[in-house]
Amino acid sequence: MSGSREIRNKIKSVKNTQKITRAMEMVAASKMRKAQDRMKKARPYGEKIRNVAAHMSRANTEYRHPFLIERDTVKRVGIIVITSDKGLCGGLNTNVLRRVLSEIKTWQSGDEEIEVCCIGSKGLGFMNRLKASVISQVVGLGDTPDMEKLIGAVKVVLDGYTGDRFDRVYIFYNRFINTMKQEPVMEKLLPLSDEKMRSGADSEEDPSNTGWDYIYEPEAKPVIDDIMVRYVEALIYQAVTENMASEQSARMVAMKAASDNAGNVIDELTLVYNKSRQAAITKELSEIVGGAAAV
């Protein structure tokens, strides 16, 4: 019965694993709801700051912010890669990192230099293995993103674009579609595109109506500088909240699948155990009957 004993130990081990995956599934479901609420609450601020930034970009001022100026040539690219700090969330990180790797190969084929800002330990580990140039990083954000933790790493990238260190800046993250679907996306962060900025303003103002301006105190430059930086920070914060909501959703689905698979394995092992036990009993009965017949 040594084989049966091994099967019983395997069944016990799989059941213990199933208990863990079920617990992780319930924890992820609770965190997912909170992450979705946090993501939705961040959207009104992002929409409002986009409206203001769009209006300022169309206003008749003598000053034009560097974030709005398109570069003639692209030789240096900065990218912000947003991933999770923990694993066990299916192919969430793999999908976005595969997209990053594909774009990096395309840029390198065009002799463009790449520098990376990593938000999340999974992306940081991948970039270190890739031996990419990592200029800033943020890890250990926890379940609640804090702009104070992000601002340092983000400022390195924004200052790099303002100081002509980068010609373009892109951001990679997982966009939350629904609980079952998360989409890896790449968006051009800098220079700011008119289409993206005006999509928020057009809902309130006619895009053809550009004959108005704000009143700036004390002058336009510091006000516009501040608004544009806040707008880009809001875009990055929104991307982080989207990625966190995607992470918890993907983890919940992955743990649900793991629990279901564990149940299937337990059923298969139980069937094998019952067959083995039945075969052993049949063998013993055959030996007893055979011995009685011989006597």
Sequence and secondary structure as in RCSB ss.txt:
>XXXX:A:sequence
MSGSREIRNKIKSVKNTQKITRAMEMVAASKMRKAQDRMKKARPYGEKIRNVAAHMSRANTEYRHPFLIERDTVK
RVGIIVITSDKGLCGGLNTNVLRRVLSEIKTWQSGDEEIEVCCIGSKGLGFMNRLKASVISQVVGLGDTPDMEKL
IGAVKVVLDGYTGDRFDRVYIFYNRFINTMKQEPVMEKLLPLSDEKMRSGADSEEDPSNTGWDYIYEPEAKPVID
DIMVRYVEALIYQAVTENMASEQSARMVAMKAASDNAGNVIDELTLVYNKSRQAAITKELSEIVGGAAAV
>XXXX:A:secstr
 HHHHHHHHHHHHHHHHHHHHHHHHHHHHHHHHHHHHHHHHHHHHHHHHHHHHHHHHHS  S   GGG   S   
EEEEEEE  SS  STTHHHHHHHHHHHHHHHHHHTT EEEEEEESHHHHHHHHHTT EEEEEE   TTS  HHHH
HHHHHHHHHHHHTTS SEEEEEEEEEEETTEEEEEEEEEES  HHHHHHHHTTTS TT        SS HHHHHH
HHHHHHHHHHHHHHHHHHHHHHHHHHHHHHHHHHHHHHHHHHHHHHHHHHHHHHHHHHHHHHHHHHHHH 
